[in-house]
Amino acid sequence: MNRGGPLMNFRELHYADRPLILPNAWDVASGAALAAAGFPAVGTTSLGVSAAAGEVDGSGAIREQTVRLARILSALPVMVTVDIESGYSSDPGEVGALVAELASFGIVGVNIEDGRPGETLATVAAQTDLIRAVKAAAPGVFVNARSDGFWLTKPGEKPPLDDTVARLNAYAEAGADGGFVPGIADDSDITAVVTRVPLPLNVLQLPGRTDPARLGDLGVRRISSGGLLYRKALHAAVTTALDLAGRASDQPVPSYHDVVGLVADLKSRR
């Protein structure tokens, strides 16, 4: 069980001299290994948990697996925050009850996203209702409100900066403790969110596009690995297997969409 004023301690990690580097685990062993490596807090990744369960990320199908993993990881001697996708329900009461259950284990934070299946976004009203319900049911949990406008932006399209800012401000008014914008990378966009939103900004590490030191200079308070560690682990496993078989491999680390595609294809065959 996490010890000592967890919300205050976890919140303080967002206001240190450097951004909080939050590695994301997908199972018990990865969580334990990351804790043993000295990270003060560990998160979970819905991509890894979903893929390991044979489910497509973001489909809302891994509530049971997420709760089970959170219960076990809560025994780690570090703070644990959990990715709950969009809450596994559209009913605010049910989402609040889920987070209260997680809090009963000692979980200190949750990510809750406004993305929905079909690459759509929830209405601001619906998402603020969920956030209010979570804070009412579990006031001691750090709610990292994720807005997926940048994440869902197609190549060549202009990211919805103003809409993202408006959403995060609404989520802050509803009680969110942090704001998460996966997919954001340009300095000007990051600076706009930092200066226009009164929440510590969480950014997803995007190799080749974001640099932790630079993100810290821009005012980012938290940098998540998301599914990166899981994807690199898959790559290492396949590369090692090919090496054992005497076969060379120049395959890159699979992308998020590569992993989702593999799982979706297998699921369609079941």
Backbone as CSV, one residue per row, in Angstrom:
resi,resn,N_x,N_y,N_z,CA_x,CA_y,CA_z,C_x,C_y,C_z
1,MET,0.857,-1.196,0.000,0.000,0.000,0.000,0.886,1.237,0.000
2,ASN,0.527,2.251,-0.789,1.295,3.489,-0.813,1.182,4.183,0.540
3,ARG,2.272,4.784,0.972,2.341,5.318,2.326,2.479,6.837,2.338
4,GLY,2.002,7.452,3.407,2.164,8.858,3.675,1.297,9.716,2.777
5,GLY,0.708,10.770,3.023,-0.147,11.657,2.248,0.004,11.516,0.759
6,PRO,-0.579,10.492,0.135,-0.286,10.189,-1.254,-0.626,11.294,-2.236
7,LEU,-1.782,11.961,-2.074,-2.134,12.997,-3.034,-1.131,14.133,-2.974
8,MET,-0.797,14.590,-1.760,0.159,15.686,-1.642,1.523,15.277,-2.188
9,ASN,1.978,14.076,-1.832,3.279,13.635,-2.320,3.303,13.525,-3.835
10,PHE,2.245,12.980,-4.415,2.199,12.810,-5.863,2.073,14.165,-6.546
11,ARG,1.280,15.048,-5.985,1.159,16.388,-6.552,2.503,17.102,-6.541
12,GLU,3.247,16.960,-5.446,4.542,17.623,-5.336,5.509,17.171,-6.427
13,LEU,5.385,15.922,-6.859,6.253,15.434,-7.930,6.040,16.207,-9.231
14,HIS,4.898,16.856,-9.365,4.602,17.634,-10.567,5.145,19.065,-10.500
15,TYR,5.764,19.411,-9.389,6.267,20.779,-9.223,7.723,20.777,-8.755
16,ALA,8.451,19.759,-9.139,9.874,19.681,-8.814,10.683,20.507,-9.823
17,ASP,11.996,20.517,-9.651,12.856,21.293,-10.552,12.825,20.752,-11.978
18,ARG,12.607,19.452,-12.097,12.542,18.821,-13.417,11.219,18.086,-13.557
19,PRO,10.788,17.835,-14.793,9.523,17.120,-14.973,9.569,15.728,-14.350
20,LEU,8.428,15.283,-13.855,8.290,13.917,-13.384,8.348,12.980,-14.584
21,ILE,9.308,12.069,-14.577,9.372,11.047,-15.617,8.562,9.856,-15.115
22,LEU,7.447,9.576,-15.787,6.550,8.514,-15.345,6.618,7.340,-16.324
23,PRO,7.288,6.247,-15.922,7.304,5.059,-16.773,6.006,4.286,-16.607
24,ASN,5.546,3.675,-17.687,4.253,2.999,-17.669,4.420,1.493,-17.820
25,ALA,3.903,0.768,-16.831,3.995,-0.694,-16.785,2.763,-1.321,-17.411
26,TRP,2.918,-2.582,-17.827,1.800,-3.300,-18.434,1.463,-4.602,-17.706
27,ASP,2.314,-4.990,-16.750,2.039,-6.186,-15.961,2.768,-6.069,-14.628
28,VAL,2.656,-7.106,-13.818,3.246,-7.054,-12.485,4.763,-6.953,-12.544
29,ALA,5.387,-7.775,-13.372,6.852,-7.794,-13.425,7.413,-6.458,-13.897
30,SER,6.804,-5.870,-14.924,7.312,-4.584,-15.420,7.140,-3.494,-14.366
31,GLY,6.019,-3.508,-13.661,5.819,-2.529,-12.597,6.823,-2.694,-11.477
32,ALA,7.058,-3.935,-11.070,8.020,-4.193,-9.999,9.430,-3.813,-10.421
33,ALA,9.783,-4.088,-11.668,11.120,-3.755,-12.156,11.326,-2.246,-12.214
34,LEU,10.308,-1.513,-12.630,10.428,-0.055,-12.698,10.537,0.546,-11.302
35,ALA,9.788,-0.004,-10.361,9.905,0.466,-8.981,11.292,0.173,-8.435
36,ALA,11.807,-1.014,-8.720,13.135,-1.392,-8.241,14.228,-0.524,-8.863
37,ALA,13.940,0.037,-10.041,14.919,0.896,-10.712,14.998,2.279,-10.082
38,GLY,14.108,2.576,-9.142,14.217,3.816,-8.394,13.248,4.919,-8.779
39,PHE,12.283,4.637,-9.663,11.305,5.664,-10.006,10.361,5.879,-8.821
40,PRO,10.069,7.121,-8.464,9.208,7.369,-7.313,7.739,7.070,-7.562
41,ALA,7.359,7.026,-8.848,5.977,6.726,-9.211,5.978,5.919,-10.499
42,VAL,4.996,5.046,-10.615,4.852,4.197,-11.799,3.404,4.272,-12.255
43,GLY,3.203,4.364,-13.553,1.858,4.342,-14.106,1.605,3.038,-14.837
44,THR,0.392,2.866,-15.314,0.097,1.737,-16.188,-0.204,2.268,-17.580
45,THR,-0.114,1.405,-18.572,-0.414,1.769,-19.947,-1.562,0.914,-20.454
46,SER,-2.615,1.555,-20.913,-3.757,0.784,-21.408,-3.398,0.014,-22.672
47,LEU,-2.444,0.530,-23.460,-2.029,-0.212,-24.653,-1.471,-1.568,-24.256
48,GLY,-0.525,-1.581,-23.308,0.093,-2.831,-22.898,-0.861,-3.772,-22.201
49,VAL,-1.692,-3.225,-21.312,-2.651,-4.069,-20.592,-3.665,-4.646,-21.570
50,SER,-4.135,-3.836,-22.510,-5.108,-4.305,-23.504,-4.496,-5.374,-24.401
51,ALA,-3.317,-5.106,-24.930,-2.684,-6.047,-25.855,-2.401,-7.377,-25.174
52,ALA,-1.938,-7.318,-23.928,-1.656,-8.554,-23.196,-2.923,-9.377,-22.970
53,ALA,-4.072,-8.682,-22.923,-5.348,-9.372,-22.719,-6.027,-9.729,-24.039
54,GLY,-5.400,-9.386,-25.157,-5.997,-9.670,-26.458,-7.130,-8.734,-26.818
55,GLU,-7.098,-7.521,-26.261,-8.145,-6.541,-26.530,-7.543,-5.302,-27.195
56,VAL,-8.364,-4.598,-27.937,-7.921,-3.394,-28.636,-7.915,-2.215,-27.672
57,ASP,-6.821,-1.483,-27.647,-6.698,-0.341,-26.748,-7.816,0.668,-27.002
58,GLY,-8.362,1.223,-25.932,-9.392,2.234,-26.032,-10.789,1.709,-26.237
59,SER,-10.937,0.390,-26.293,-12.258,-0.184,-26.543,-13.080,-0.358,-25.271
60,GLY,-12.456,-0.097,-24.116,-13.175,-0.200,-22.852,-13.395,-1.618,-22.370
61,ALA,-12.538,-2.537,-22.818,-12.767,-3.959,-22.526,-11.898,-4.517,-21.408
62,ILE,-11.089,-3.667,-20.743,-10.112,-4.226,-19.796,-10.320,-3.714,-18.370
63,ARG,-11.545,-3.444,-18.005,-11.789,-2.982,-16.635,-11.290,-4.003,-15.617
64,GLU,-11.659,-5.262,-15.790,-11.283,-6.300,-14.835,-9.770,-6.444,-14.747
65,GLN,-9.093,-6.470,-15.897,-7.639,-6.627,-15.904,-6.954,-5.416,-15.255
66,THR,-7.496,-4.233,-15.503,-6.912,-3.021,-14.937,-7.031,-3.000,-13.419
67,VAL,-8.185,-3.363,-12.902,-8.382,-3.378,-11.453,-7.491,-4.437,-10.806
68,ARG,-7.402,-5.610,-11.426,-6.565,-6.665,-10.867,-5.098,-6.238,-10.825
69,LEU,-4.621,-5.651,-11.903,-3.234,-5.204,-11.943,-2.996,-4.099,-10.916
70,ALA,-3.923,-3.148,-10.823,-3.771,-2.053,-9.864,-3.703,-2.574,-8.434
71,ARG,-4.530,-3.566,-8.123,-4.542,-4.122,-6.772,-3.162,-4.698,-6.419
72,ILE,-2.553,-5.401,-7.359,-1.248,-6.000,-7.088,-0.155,-4.942,-7.031
73,LEU,-0.160,-4.011,-7.992,0.884,-2.987,-8.036,0.814,-2.051,-6.841
74,SER,-0.346,-1.945,-6.204,-0.466,-1.051,-5.050,0.423,-1.483,-3.890
75,ALA,0.904,-2.719,-3.916,1.806,-3.192,-2.866,3.242,-2.703,-3.068
76,LEU,3.529,-2.110,-4.216,4.878,-1.604,-4.471,5.196,-0.441,-3.529
77,PRO,6.466,-0.253,-3.180,6.847,0.840,-2.277,7.007,2.171,-3.001
78,VAL,6.195,2.395,-4.025,6.190,3.644,-4.782,4.734,4.035,-5.030
79,MET,4.527,5.251,-5.505,3.184,5.691,-5.839,2.775,5.135,-7.202
80,VAL,1.518,4.760,-7.323,1.020,4.132,-8.544,-0.182,4.905,-9.065
81,THR,-0.157,5.221,-10.360,-1.284,5.860,-11.015,-1.740,4.965,-12.155
82,VAL,-3.028,4.952,-12.432,-3.618,3.957,-13.321,-4.326,4.604,-14.506
83,ASP,-4.059,4.073,-15.688,-4.753,4.494,-16.906,-6.082,3.744,-16.967
84,ILE,-7.189,4.491,-16.874,-8.508,3.847,-16.919,-9.248,4.174,-18.220
85,GLU,-8.482,4.498,-19.284,-9.095,4.854,-20.560,-10.176,5.915,-20.319
86,SER,-11.396,5.684,-20.760,-12.461,6.674,-20.538,-13.351,6.291,-19.364
87,GLY,-12.876,5.352,-18.535,-13.598,4.986,-17.323,-14.409,3.711,-17.419
88,TYR,-14.400,3.073,-18.608,-15.102,1.801,-18.829,-16.614,1.906,-18.648
89,SER,-17.132,3.125,-18.665,-18.572,3.333,-18.561,-18.872,4.785,-18.900
90,SER,-20.057,5.024,-19.425,-20.489,6.403,-19.663,-21.284,6.939,-18.472
91,ASP,-21.499,6.102,-17.465,-22.257,6.500,-16.285,-21.312,7.098,-15.243
92,PRO,-21.446,8.377,-14.916,-20.528,9.007,-13.966,-20.451,8.277,-12.624
93,GLY,-21.582,7.770,-12.146,-21.570,7.056,-10.872,-20.711,5.815,-10.923
94,GLU,-20.779,5.084,-12.034,-19.977,3.869,-12.176,-18.490,4.200,-12.266
95,VAL,-18.159,5.273,-12.967,-16.751,5.663,-13.072,-16.231,6.126,-11.716
96,GLY,-17.044,6.893,-10.996,-16.642,7.311,-9.657,-16.424,6.128,-8.741
97,ALA,-17.295,5.129,-8.828,-17.153,3.937,-7.986,-15.883,3.166,-8.332
98,LEU,-15.540,3.120,-9.611,-14.304,2.455,-10.026,-13.096,3.128,-9.391
99,VAL,-13.038,4.452,-9.468,-11.881,5.159,-8.926,-11.851,5.056,-7.400
100,ALA,-13.009,5.057,-6.766,-13.041,4.856,-5.318,-12.489,3.481,-4.954
101,GLU,-12.796,2.483,-5.769,-12.244,1.146,-5.527,-10.726,1.159,-5.663
102,LEU,-10.229,1.821,-6.689,-8.780,1.919,-6.867,-8.140,2.650,-5.683
103,ALA,-8.796,3.697,-5.234,-8.270,4.456,-4.096,-8.204,3.598,-2.838
104,SER,-9.133,2.668,-2.714,-9.138,1.805,-1.526,-7.907,0.904,-1.484
105,PHE,-7.276,0.671,-2.634,-6.041,-0.119,-2.676,-4.829,0.738,-2.315
106,GLY,-4.956,2.059,-2.461,-3.823,2.955,-2.283,-3.348,3.591,-3.574
107,ILE,-4.094,3.423,-4.655,-3.735,4.061,-5.926,-3.861,5.574,-5.760
108,VAL,-2.858,6.334,-6.227,-2.827,7.777,-5.978,-3.349,8.606,-7.142
109,GLY,-3.444,8.019,-8.336,-3.872,8.814,-9.478,-4.507,7.970,-10.564
110,VAL,-5.255,8.644,-11.444,-5.815,7.994,-12.621,-5.691,8.935,-13.808
111,ASN,-5.525,8.350,-14.985,-5.721,9.068,-16.244,-7.124,8.754,-16.714
112,ILE,-7.874,9.770,-17.099,-9.167,9.544,-17.711,-9.240,10.396,-18.973
113,GLU,-9.536,9.760,-20.099,-9.440,10.417,-21.404,-10.804,10.780,-21.969
114,ASP,-10.800,11.802,-22.836,-12.041,12.180,-23.503,-12.172,11.554,-24.888
115,GLY,-11.192,10.750,-25.289,-11.315,9.997,-26.527,-12.311,8.873,-26.369
116,ARG,-13.001,8.550,-27.447,-13.994,7.499,-27.437,-13.783,6.593,-28.648
117,PRO,-14.294,5.353,-28.598,-14.153,4.462,-29.753,-14.648,5.134,-31.034
118,GLY,-13.971,4.796,-32.145,-14.316,5.419,-33.409,-13.584,6.725,-33.637
119,GLU,-12.538,6.975,-32.824,-11.728,8.188,-32.938,-12.579,9.444,-32.839
120,THR,-13.441,9.471,-31.845,-14.268,10.633,-31.560,-13.924,11.150,-30.169
121,LEU,-14.440,12.327,-29.850,-14.241,12.912,-28.540,-15.576,13.021,-27.816
122,ALA,-15.548,12.787,-26.518,-16.743,13.004,-25.709,-17.089,14.483,-25.711
123,THR,-18.328,14.803,-25.452,-18.676,16.204,-25.268,-18.026,16.706,-23.985
124,VAL,-17.792,18.005,-23.944,-17.203,18.586,-22.740,-18.116,18.355,-21.538
125,ALA,-19.411,18.475,-21.751,-20.362,18.280,-20.645,-20.278,16.871,-20.085
126,ALA,-20.222,15.884,-20.980,-20.154,14.496,-20.525,-18.847,14.234,-19.771
127,GLN,-17.749,14.786,-20.270,-16.462,14.523,-19.633,-16.339,15.234,-18.293
128,THR,-16.856,16.441,-18.198,-16.801,17.137,-16.909,-17.688,16.443,-15.878
129,ASP,-18.775,15.854,-16.326,-19.614,15.079,-15.400,-18.828,13.900,-14.831
130,LEU,-18.047,13.210,-15.685,-17.238,12.093,-15.207,-16.197,12.560,-14.201
131,ILE,-15.536,13.670,-14.513,-14.481,14.168,-13.629,-15.059,14.586,-12.281
132,ARG,-16.187,15.268,-12.294,-16.821,15.664,-11.030,-17.204,14.440,-10.200
133,ALA,-17.717,13.423,-10.875,-18.116,12.209,-10.159,-16.907,11.524,-9.537
134,VAL,-15.804,11.504,-10.257,-14.581,10.881,-9.739,-14.075,11.637,-8.517
135,LYS,-14.030,12.970,-8.603,-13.513,13.752,-7.481,-14.440,13.671,-6.269
136,ALA,-15.751,13.528,-6.528,-16.686,13.385,-5.413,-16.526,12.035,-4.734
137,ALA,-16.286,10.991,-5.522,-16.180,9.636,-4.980,-14.809,9.354,-4.397
138,ALA,-13.781,9.992,-4.943,-12.403,9.722,-4.507,-11.599,11.021,-4.524
139,PRO,-11.886,11.931,-3.595,-11.224,13.233,-3.603,-9.715,13.167,-3.417
140,GLY,-9.213,12.068,-2.867,-7.785,11.942,-2.642,-7.004,11.412,-3.823
141,VAL,-7.668,11.199,-4.952,-6.990,10.672,-6.141,-6.662,11.815,-7.103
142,PHE,-5.435,11.831,-7.600,-4.989,12.837,-8.568,-5.574,12.478,-9.934
143,VAL,-6.466,13.327,-10.424,-7.113,13.072,-11.708,-6.345,13.784,-12.816
144,ASN,-5.722,12.999,-13.679,-4.995,13.523,-14.825,-5.953,13.469,-16.013
145,ALA,-6.502,14.615,-16.369,-7.518,14.678,-17.414,-6.842,14.729,-18.779
146,ARG,-7.051,13.681,-19.536,-6.416,13.567,-20.845,-7.374,14.046,-21.931
147,SER,-6.852,14.897,-22.827,-7.638,15.361,-23.957,-6.972,14.892,-25.242
148,ASP,-7.728,14.215,-26.089,-7.159,13.451,-27.202,-7.207,14.122,-28.564
149,GLY,-7.475,15.418,-28.606,-7.552,16.090,-29.899,-6.271,15.982,-30.710
150,PHE,-5.123,16.200,-30.078,-3.837,16.093,-30.783,-3.567,14.641,-31.167
151,TRP,-3.888,13.723,-30.269,-3.639,12.298,-30.507,-4.395,11.795,-31.727
152,LEU,-5.589,12.328,-31.963,-6.437,11.865,-33.056,-6.223,12.644,-34.351
153,THR,-5.349,13.643,-34.313,-5.103,14.455,-35.507,-4.353,13.647,-36.566
154,LYS,-4.862,13.635,-37.774,-4.234,12.909,-38.880,-3.053,13.707,-39.438
155,PRO,-2.064,13.020,-40.032,-0.936,13.729,-40.653,-1.430,14.771,-41.649
156,GLY,-0.857,15.951,-41.559,-1.243,17.022,-42.461,-2.358,17.898,-41.937
157,GLU,-3.076,17.429,-40.915,-4.141,18.225,-40.325,-3.578,19.148,-39.243
158,LYS,-4.260,20.233,-38.991,-3.856,21.162,-37.945,-4.428,20.689,-36.610
159,PRO,-3.593,20.515,-35.595,-4.111,20.066,-34.289,-5.073,21.091,-33.704
160,PRO,-6.068,20.644,-32.969,-7.091,21.542,-32.416,-6.634,22.206,-31.123
161,LEU,-5.709,23.151,-31.232,-5.123,23.762,-30.040,-6.169,24.477,-29.190
162,ASP,-6.955,25.340,-29.804,-7.915,26.121,-29.020,-8.952,25.222,-28.346
163,ASP,-9.411,24.193,-29.051,-10.381,23.279,-28.458,-9.755,22.518,-27.293
164,THR,-8.491,22.101,-27.453,-7.802,21.389,-26.380,-7.662,22.268,-25.143
165,VAL,-7.277,23.524,-25.350,-7.156,24.459,-24.230,-8.504,24.650,-23.540
166,ALA,-9.562,24.827,-24.333,-10.893,25.016,-23.756,-11.325,23.793,-22.960
167,ARG,-11.044,22.610,-23.501,-11.401,21.384,-22.799,-10.635,21.265,-21.483
168,LEU,-9.351,21.493,-21.507,-8.565,21.353,-20.284,-8.999,22.368,-19.228
169,ASN,-9.338,23.571,-19.643,-9.831,24.561,-18.681,-11.155,24.117,-18.063
170,ALA,-12.021,23.522,-18.880,-13.285,23.000,-18.348,-13.029,21.853,-17.385
171,TYR,-12.065,21.003,-17.715,-11.745,19.877,-16.841,-11.147,20.373,-15.523
172,ALA,-10.348,21.450,-15.606,-9.784,22.034,-14.384,-10.902,22.560,-13.489
173,GLU,-11.883,23.227,-14.077,-13.009,23.748,-13.303,-13.825,22.614,-12.672
174,ALA,-13.818,21.455,-13.329,-14.560,20.303,-12.808,-13.803,19.583,-11.696
175,GLY,-12.537,19.968,-11.478,-11.780,19.388,-10.375,-10.552,18.598,-10.758
176,ALA,-10.224,18.530,-12.051,-9.032,17.791,-12.472,-7.785,18.383,-11.824
177,ASP,-6.812,17.531,-11.560,-5.568,17.951,-10.916,-4.427,18.152,-11.908
178,GLY,-4.534,17.551,-13.080,-3.506,17.676,-14.106,-4.133,17.549,-15.473
179,GLY,-3.400,17.991,-16.490,-3.874,17.878,-17.864,-2.877,17.106,-18.709
180,PHE,-3.367,16.218,-19.539,-2.522,15.349,-20.351,-2.918,15.527,-21.814
181,VAL,-1.942,15.873,-22.651,-2.194,16.057,-24.076,-1.247,15.155,-24.867
182,PRO,-1.586,13.884,-25.047,-0.719,13.016,-25.852,-0.722,13.470,-27.295
183,GLY,0.447,13.400,-27.920,0.561,13.794,-29.316,1.058,15.208,-29.520
184,ILE,1.004,16.042,-28.493,1.502,17.407,-28.624,3.033,17.378,-28.622
185,ALA,3.657,18.180,-29.512,5.113,18.128,-29.621,5.744,19.476,-29.967
186,ASP,5.056,20.301,-30.726,5.634,21.575,-31.144,5.768,22.532,-29.964
187,ASP,6.890,23.244,-29.925,7.149,24.171,-28.822,6.018,25.179,-28.652
188,SER,5.531,25.737,-29.759,4.518,26.787,-29.655,3.215,26.247,-29.083
189,ASP,2.852,25.026,-29.464,1.622,24.424,-28.934,1.767,24.133,-27.444
190,ILE,2.900,23.587,-27.072,3.138,23.272,-25.658,3.123,24.538,-24.818
191,THR,3.793,25.585,-25.297,3.832,26.853,-24.568,2.427,27.429,-24.404
192,ALA,1.611,27.312,-25.444,0.240,27.830,-25.374,-0.557,27.113,-24.297
193,VAL,-0.424,25.793,-24.225,-1.170,25.042,-23.212,-0.657,25.380,-21.817
194,VAL,0.655,25.440,-21.655,1.243,25.749,-20.350,0.774,27.106,-19.843
195,THR,0.719,28.092,-20.733,0.391,29.455,-20.313,-1.117,29.704,-20.192
196,ARG,-1.932,28.883,-20.869,-3.373,29.152,-20.903,-4.200,28.196,-20.041
197,VAL,-3.545,27.187,-19.477,-4.270,26.202,-18.674,-3.650,26.132,-17.277
198,PRO,-4.444,26.240,-16.212,-3.905,26.247,-14.851,-3.708,24.851,-14.261
199,LEU,-3.211,23.937,-15.066,-2.955,22.572,-14.612,-1.535,22.189,-14.992
200,PRO,-0.867,21.374,-14.184,0.439,20.867,-14.606,0.266,20.015,-15.864
201,LEU,1.058,20.319,-16.894,0.897,19.650,-18.180,1.704,18.363,-18.247
202,ASN,1.032,17.301,-18.679,1.631,15.985,-18.920,1.736,15.799,-20.438
203,VAL,2.925,15.418,-20.888,3.174,15.191,-22.315,3.673,13.767,-22.511
204,LEU,3.298,13.178,-23.608,3.771,11.838,-23.959,5.120,11.948,-24.642
205,GLN,6.075,11.139,-24.203,7.380,11.126,-24.852,7.245,10.530,-26.248
206,LEU,7.678,11.296,-27.252,7.610,10.871,-28.648,9.033,10.869,-29.196
207,PRO,9.687,9.701,-29.243,11.081,9.644,-29.693,11.270,10.341,-31.034
208,GLY,12.281,11.211,-31.092,12.557,11.952,-32.313,11.774,13.242,-32.430
209,ARG,10.783,13.420,-31.547,9.953,14.637,-31.618,9.969,15.439,-30.327
210,THR,10.177,14.774,-29.218,10.225,15.483,-27.940,11.495,15.113,-27.192
211,ASP,12.010,16.069,-26.440,13.204,15.867,-25.635,12.885,16.279,-24.196
212,PRO,13.111,15.390,-23.239,12.732,15.710,-21.854,13.303,17.020,-21.327
213,ALA,14.563,17.301,-21.624,15.158,18.547,-21.133,14.447,19.758,-21.733
214,ARG,14.179,19.696,-23.023,13.488,20.803,-23.685,12.063,20.944,-23.156
215,LEU,11.388,19.833,-22.945,10.034,19.895,-22.410,10.023,20.568,-21.041
216,GLY,11.032,20.267,-20.230,11.133,20.910,-18.929,11.307,22.410,-19.065
217,ASP,12.127,22.842,-20.016,12.333,24.273,-20.245,11.031,24.964,-20.648
218,LEU,10.152,24.235,-21.339,8.887,24.808,-21.806,7.815,24.842,-20.722
219,GLY,8.095,24.201,-19.580,7.137,24.221,-18.483,6.328,22.958,-18.316
220,VAL,6.656,21.911,-19.078,5.974,20.624,-18.910,6.331,20.057,-17.541
221,ARG,5.328,19.504,-16.845,5.550,19.018,-15.484,5.631,17.508,-15.366
222,ARG,5.192,16.798,-16.386,5.187,15.334,-16.320,5.358,14.780,-17.723
223,ILE,6.216,13.782,-17.851,6.481,13.144,-19.142,6.221,11.655,-18.977
224,SER,5.258,11.143,-19.725,4.883,9.732,-19.635,5.491,8.943,-20.794
225,SER,5.836,7.695,-20.510,6.337,6.829,-21.580,5.186,6.201,-22.355
226,GLY,3.987,6.161,-21.766,2.843,5.562,-22.453,3.144,4.119,-22.837
227,GLY,2.826,3.756,-24.076,3.078,2.397,-24.548,4.475,2.166,-25.070
228,LEU,5.362,3.177,-24.961,6.705,3.054,-25.536,7.490,1.883,-24.954
229,LEU,7.482,1.726,-23.642,8.255,0.639,-23.032,7.731,-0.718,-23.478
230,TYR,6.417,-0.848,-23.538,5.817,-2.110,-23.992,6.193,-2.393,-25.438
231,ARG,6.132,-1.383,-26.281,6.461,-1.581,-27.690,7.931,-1.944,-27.871
232,LYS,8.803,-1.319,-27.074,10.223,-1.663,-27.151,10.478,-3.072,-26.624
233,ALA,9.709,-3.492,-25.619,9.848,-4.851,-25.102,9.439,-5.870,-26.168
234,LEU,8.359,-5.589,-26.890,7.957,-6.475,-27.991,9.060,-6.565,-29.038
235,HIS,9.631,-5.425,-29.370,10.697,-5.399,-30.373,11.895,-6.210,-29.910
236,ALA,12.278,-6.048,-28.639,13.419,-6.800,-28.110,13.141,-8.297,-28.128
237,ALA,11.910,-8.689,-27.801,11.566,-10.116,-27.793,11.671,-10.725,-29.186
238,VAL,11.113,-10.038,-30.169,11.145,-10.566,-31.540,12.571,-10.578,-32.076
239,THR,13.311,-9.517,-31.813,14.697,-9.443,-32.287,15.545,-10.552,-31.667
240,THR,15.354,-10.802,-30.372,16.105,-11.862,-29.697,15.736,-13.229,-30.257
241,ALA,14.465,-13.462,-30.508,14.026,-14.743,-31.075,14.609,-14.954,-32.466
242,LEU,14.611,-13.915,-33.273,15.187,-14.028,-34.617,16.691,-14.283,-34.549
243,ASP,17.349,-13.647,-33.591,18.786,-13.867,-33.424,19.065,-15.315,-33.042
244,LEU,18.244,-15.884,-32.157,18.407,-17.285,-31.778,18.237,-18.212,-32.972
245,ALA,17.375,-17.799,-33.892,17.114,-18.606,-35.084,18.106,-18.331,-36.197
246,GLY,19.079,-17.454,-35.929,20.075,-17.136,-36.938,19.541,-16.254,-38.043
247,ARG,18.514,-15.509,-37.739,17.899,-14.641,-38.740,18.088,-13.186,-38.336
248,ALA,18.613,-12.406,-39.242,18.821,-10.986,-38.980,17.489,-10.253,-39.079
249,SER,17.390,-9.154,-38.361,16.170,-8.362,-38.402,16.504,-6.886,-38.373
250,ASP,15.902,-6.152,-39.283,16.055,-4.700,-39.275,14.700,-4.026,-39.055
251,GLN,13.772,-4.784,-38.466,12.449,-4.235,-38.219,12.512,-3.144,-37.150
252,PRO,11.794,-2.046,-37.341,11.782,-0.984,-36.333,10.907,-1.363,-35.149
253,VAL,10.989,-0.577,-34.106,10.090,-0.757,-32.976,8.657,-0.572,-33.484
254,PRO,7.762,-1.492,-33.163,6.392,-1.348,-33.662,5.740,-0.074,-33.129
255,SER,4.950,0.555,-33.971,4.237,1.753,-33.553,3.000,1.380,-32.738
256,TYR,2.385,2.378,-32.164,1.116,2.165,-31.452,0.118,1.475,-32.373
257,HIS,-0.014,1.989,-33.585,-0.997,1.439,-34.517,-0.608,0.036,-34.984
258,ASP,0.697,-0.253,-35.041,1.132,-1.618,-35.372,0.619,-2.611,-34.330
259,VAL,0.783,-2.254,-33.065,0.346,-3.150,-31.988,-1.176,-3.313,-32.003
260,VAL,-1.879,-2.204,-32.139,-3.342,-2.273,-32.196,-3.784,-3.140,-33.369
261,GLY,-3.098,-2.991,-34.507,-3.449,-3.783,-35.680,-3.224,-5.271,-35.479
262,LEU,-2.135,-5.641,-34.836,-1.861,-7.048,-34.557,-2.953,-7.657,-33.689
263,VAL,-3.319,-6.912,-32.650,-4.340,-7.427,-31.724,-5.707,-7.483,-32.402
264,ALA,-6.036,-6.445,-33.152,-7.339,-6.379,-33.815,-7.470,-7.517,-34.839
265,ASP,-6.379,-7.818,-35.558,-6.421,-8.883,-36.541,-6.654,-10.226,-35.852
266,LEU,-5.938,-10.470,-34.765,-6.116,-11.722,-34.037,-7.523,-11.826,-33.445
267,LYS,-8.001,-10.704,-32.910,-9.336,-10.701,-32.304,-10.410,-11.018,-33.353
268,SER,-10.200,-10.545,-34.581,-11.184,-10.800,-35.636,-11.236,-12.279,-36.044
269,ARG,-10.186,-13.021,-35.697,-10.124,-14.442,-36.055,-10.727,-15.327,-34.984
270,ARG,-11.022,-14.765,-33.819,-11.510,-15.572,-32.707,-13.000,-15.868,-32.857
